[in-house]
Amino acid sequence: MFETISEKLNNVLSRIGQKGRLREDDIERALKEIRIALLEADVNFKVVKTFINRVKERALDADVLKSFSSGQQVIKITKEELTVILGGATSKIQRSSEKTSVILVLGLNGSGKTTTTAKMSNYFKKDGQTSLMVAADLRRPAAIDQLVTLGKSIDIEVYSDPEAKDPVSVAKSGVKKAKSDGLDFVLVDTGGNVQINEDFMSELVKIKSQISPDEIILVLDSMTGQESVNVANAFNQNLELTGLVLTKLDGDARGGAALSIVSETGVPIKFIGLGEKLDALEEFHPDRLSSRILGMGDVLSFIEKTEKVIDKQEALNLTQKIQKSKFDLEDFNSQLQQIQKMGSISQIMDMIPGISNIKSKIDTNDVGDEKLTKIQSIIFSMTPSERKDPKIIDGSRKRRIASGSGNSVQDVNMLLNQFNNMQKMMKQMSSGKGLQNISKMMFRQ
């Protein structure tokens, strides 16, 4: 996410931070590089101009230039102004004064609107909130079937009327049902279109007038760059948007849309999509994203993800096993599964301060998601007794495991060696000899 712009900004700010006290020409030179980096990232030129002027005004303040730590102060100013561009404060989903809050979900075809509707419902469910999804997209073939399938996968009801010809009546009936059932949320998935036209907007305006939504959310594909800003402005003029969801942000190396859209539209980003899975949706925090972009990590999001996936009792049991030197391949596999629940390795690395600065130098094949999947396939091909006591795995067992997992005997040997290294490390930890580098022990070739 934002890999290109992040690397360039990190290089500039790293040089500034190392200098300590700065001269005016140091700041001018750095801001010129930052300006170029932002423009190359497809950030709107007006947004870039405003950002550079605000950083420059604050950075050239006499007190900053006189300070022995002026380099660090300029980095702090850059982060704060980047946070302002992204919206400043976190914008929460607005709740109705009544029991049921109505969310109208909009978007062009291909933006990920229907999937995002399911992702938001799943997000609310994990927060203990109930919801109903309404399949009011009668424009796209199979849109209703898609939402119903997604609803079944997360065990959330979908209201639909396959025989209906009028999306307005479907939306109205679905909202009425959700309110009657006393649910917390009702999300109305509306029809999309390849482009914005009068008939399309008229349909959405009618739906809005009939269901009186508390939130009007536009789903945008961040990969479309500045075009997404134009789309947002068009929807906003017709429907008065209350929030945005940016999808495919995990694949957006430039970041132009995210860094332009709030300033250009005045509409806050509510959520960001970071993958295809239905749990790959995060509440948007401008300050946290600015930290990630500048290589400062995102500790709060990392902690939140950890708390959601790691069972406290399981963690306690694991600690006791480590202390007794009984850590086995079953435990190893369990830890891998918990890591995968937190998202991709790349996303996790972005949240850890300092790691993102060196991520480009790390061999992702060495610690990447594909390797974790390969390790798990080998472990799953073992018998319970082999997982409990890997020492019993002889040559014939290795050939059977390799064949069953679709890997080579060399791959099996490599995993067993990695696990032996990890066991030794765990033993040292339990005996008080100090903590060593876990990733090197787990993944070294």
N, C-alpha and C positions, 0 to 999 in steps of 0.2 A: 504494500500500500504506500503510494507516494514515494516510491524508492528513488526515482530520479531527482526530484526536488529535494528530498530529505538529504541525500548524499551531498548535493551541491551546497545547501545551506549549512550542513554540518561542517564542511570544509572551511567555509568562510568564517563561521562563528568560532571554530576551533582555533584558527589563527588569531582572531581577536582576543579570545580568552587567554591565550598564552602570552600576550604582550603586556598585560597589566595596565599601566597608564597609556592612554591613547592620545594621539594628536588629531587635529581636525581632518587632516588629509587621510589619516588611517580610516576614519569613519566614512569619509566620502568614497574612498576606494572600495570599502566593504559594501556600502549601500549600492554602489554601481553593480557589483557582482550579484547581490541579492535581487536587484531589479531585473537583471538579465535572466536569472534563474526562475523567477516568478513568471516572466513573460514567456519563457520557453516551456513552462509548465501549463501554458494556456490559461493563465489567470487573466481576467479582464484588465485591460490597460488602465482604466479609471480606478479600479480597486488597487492596482499596483501603485499608481501615483499617490493615492491617498495614504496607503500604508507606508511608503517610503518617506513621505513628507512628515508623517506623525513620528516615525522612528527617528528621523533626522532632527526634528525639533527638540525631542526629549534627549537625544544622545549628545547634542551640541550644547546642552545646558552647562553653564560654567561649573556647577558643582560636580557634574559627571566627569568633565575633562580634568578637573583638579584631583580627582580621586586616584589613589594608587591601584584601585581595582576597577577602573573605568571599563576595562574589557568585559568583566563579568556583569557590570551594570548594563552595558549595551546588549548583552545576550538576554538579560532579564527583560529589558524594554522590548526587544524583538519578540520574545515569547508572549508578553502581555498584549502587544498590538496584533499579533497573529491570532490570539484568542478572541480579540474584539472583532476581527474580520470574520471569524467563524461563528459569531453570534453572541459572544460574551458569556452569558449565563446559560445553564441547561434549561431547555424548554420542555416541561412535563406535559403529558397528555391531559387535556382539560376534562374534568368530570362534570357531569350534569348535576343540577341541584336535586334531580329525581334519582331513583335507583339506577335506571339504565342509561348509560351514556352511548350516544349514537356517533359512529365514525363513518364518514363517507370516503371511500378509497377511489382515487382517480388515477389515470395514467394512459399514455399511448401504448399501442401494441408493442410488445417486446421489452417493456420497461421492467417486467417482473411484478406487475400489479397483483395478480391473483395469488402468486406464491407469497408475496409480502403480506397479503391479507391473512393468510394462514400463519405466517411467521408471527405477526402481531398477536393473533389469537393465542398462539402457543406461548408467547411471552407473557401475556396476561394470565394464562393458566398456571404457569410456573410461579407467578406472584400470588396465586390463590384466588384469582378472579375468574368468574364464569363469563362465557360469551357465546354468541350465535353468529355464524357467518351467513350472509344472504347472497345468493347467486343471482345477481341482477345484470350480469353480462350476457345479453341476448344477441350481441353482435358477432362474437367470435365462436365458430363451431367448436364444440367440445369444452368450452369454458366452464359450463356447469359441471360436467363430468370431472374436470380437473379439480375444481374446488371440493366436490364431494369426496374424491379420492384423497385429497390432502386432509380433509376433515376427519376421515376415518383413520388416517395414519397418526393423528394426534388426539383422537377421541373427542372431537368437538363437532357438535351438530351443525348441519348446513340446511338452511331453508331454501328450497327451490321449487319452481313450477315449470317443468319442461314444456308444458302446453301453452304457457303464457306468451303473448306477443308484445306486451307492453312492460318495459323494465320499470316504469314508474310504479305500477300496481304491485309488482313483485317486491320492490324495495319497501313500499308502504306496508304491505302485508307482513314482510319479514320483521320490520321494526316493531309492528304491533304485537307479533308473537313474542319477541324478546322481552318487551315490556310486560306482557301478560305473564310470562314465565318468571319475571323478577330477576333477570340476568344482569350482570354488571355492565357488559358491553354488547353492542350489536355492530358488526362490521359489514358494510354494504359494498360488495365488489361490483363495480359498474363496468359498462362496456368500454372498450378501448377503440382506437382508430389509428390508421397509419399516419394521419396528419390532422391538424386542427381545422375544422370548418364549422359553418353556422349550424348545420343540422346536429352535429355531434355535441356542440356546446349547448344548444337548446335542450337536448335530451337531459344533459347533466343538470342544467339549471332547474328543470321541472322536477327532477328527483330531489334536488336540494330543497325546493320549496315545499315538497310534500312530507319530508321526514325531519326537517329542522335539525340538522346535525350539530353536535357539540364540537366536532373536529372535522375539518375538510382537508384530507391528506392527499398530497400528490406524490406518486411514486416515480422516481426518475432514474434512468440509467446513467451513472456517473461517467461511464466510458464515452459518452457522446460529447463530453466537454462543454464548450460554450453554447452548443445547440440546446442543452438541457436548461440553460438560463433563459433562452428565448421561449422555450416551451413553458417553463414555470411562470414567466411574465404573462403569457397568453392565458393560461388557466387562471392566474390570480386576478386578471382584469375582469374575467367573466364570473368567477365563483368565489372570490375573496378567500383564498387559502388560509388555513391556520397552521399548517405544518408541511414538512417535506420528509420523504424517506429516500435516501440515496442508496441504490443497489449497486452490486458489483464493485464496491469500493476496494475489496481485496485485490482486484486486478487492475486498479487504476494507478499506474506508476507516476502519472503527471500530477493529478489532483486539482486541475484547473477549475472543475465544476464546484467542488466542495469549498475551494478558497474564494470563489466569486459569488456564489449563488445567494447567500444571505445578504451580503451588501447590495447586490443588484436587485433583489426582489423584496427585501424586508420581511421575508417569511423564514421562520426558524426551522432548522433541521431537527426532527424529533427522533429518528432512528437512522442507523446505517446498516446496510446488509453486507456481511463479510463472508459469503459463501453460499452454496446451494442448499445445505442442510436447513431444516426448519427451525433449528435453534441458533442459526448463524445470523442473529439480529441483535444489535446492541443499542441501548439508549445512547443518544449523542451527547457527549460532554465536550464543548469547545476547548476548555483548558487541557483536557486529557489528550485530545487529538493534536493540539499544538505541541505538547510535550513529545508525543510520538514522532511528529514530523521533524522536530529539532534534535532527535536522538536522546531525549531525556527520559524515555520510558514512560510507563503508565502503571505505576505501582497499585493505585486504587482499583483499576479494572482487573489487574492480575490477581489481587486479593479476592475480589468479588467472584471471579471465575473459579478460583481455588476453593472458596467456601461452598460454591454450588455443587462441585463434583466430588470433593473429598469427604468421605464419611468419617466422622470423628472417632467412632468406635473402631472402624477398620484401621485408621491411622494409629490408634493406641495399640491394637493387636500387632500391627506391623513393628512398632517400636519394641514391643516385648520380644518378638521373634528375632529382631536384630540383636537385642541384648543377649539373647540365648543362643545366637549363631544358628538359628533355624530358618533363615531366609532362603526360600526355594524358588523354583521356576514358576510356581503358581502365584507367589507373591510378586515376582518380577512382572508377569503378565498382567496382573491386576493393576500395577503401577502404570504400565503402558496404556491400559484402557482409560485410566483416569486422565492421563496426559492428553489422549486423543479427544476426550470429552471437552477439554478446554479450548479446542480449536486446532488449527494447523500449527506446526512447530514455528513457522515463520511469524505467525501472529503472536505467539507467546513470546518469541524473541523481541518483537517490537515493544513489548510492555516492560521489559527488563532494562533499567537504566544502564547505559554504556554498551550493551550488547548490540543494539541497532547500529552503532557506529562502526562495528567490525563485522557486521553480518555478511557484507559482500565478500569478505575474505574467508568466510567459512564454507567448507565444502558441504552444501546442503544434501548431497547424496549420502554423506556420512552420518548426518543426524536428522535427515528428513523423514517425512511421513511415509514414503515408500519403504524406507528401511524398517520403520516400526511395523508396517504391515507384513513385511517379509519375516521379521522376528516372530510375530504372532502366529503366522501360518506354520512355522516350524514347531512352536510350542504346542499349538492345537493338534499337531500330528503325533504328539507323544501320548503315551498312556499316563494315567494318573500317578502310577508308581514311578515312572520315569521323571515326571515333573517334580515329584517329592524328593527323589534321590537320583540326580543326573549321573552319578558315578557308575550306575549300572548300565549306562548306554554304551554298548560295545560296537564293534564294526558292523555286525548284521543289523542291529537296531538303528544305527545311523543311516544305513542304506534304506531301510524301511521308512524312516522319518523323512528322509530326503525325497523319496519317491512320492510319499503321501502329501507332501507340502508343495511339490513342484519345484524344489530347489536342489542344489548339489550337495554332496557329502561335505564338500569344502565349506559351504554355507553353514551346515549344521555344526561342523567343528569350530567355525568362527564364533557362532553364538555361544557354544559351550565354553570356549576360552574367555569370551567377554563376561559370561556369568561367573566363571571362576574368579576373574579379576574383581568383579563386584562383590562376591562373597568375602574375598580377602579384605577388601576395603571396609565392608560392614563389620568384620571381625575387629579391625583396627579401631573403628569408631567406637564399638562397644567396649573395647579395652582401654579407651581414653587416649589413643595415640594420635588423635587429630583427624580432621575432616580433609579429605583429598578431593581432587577434581572429579566429580561424579560423571560428567559427560565424557571425559577422556577415558575413564575406566569402562564405561558402558559401550562406547562406540568406536574406540580406536581399532584400526585394522591390524 
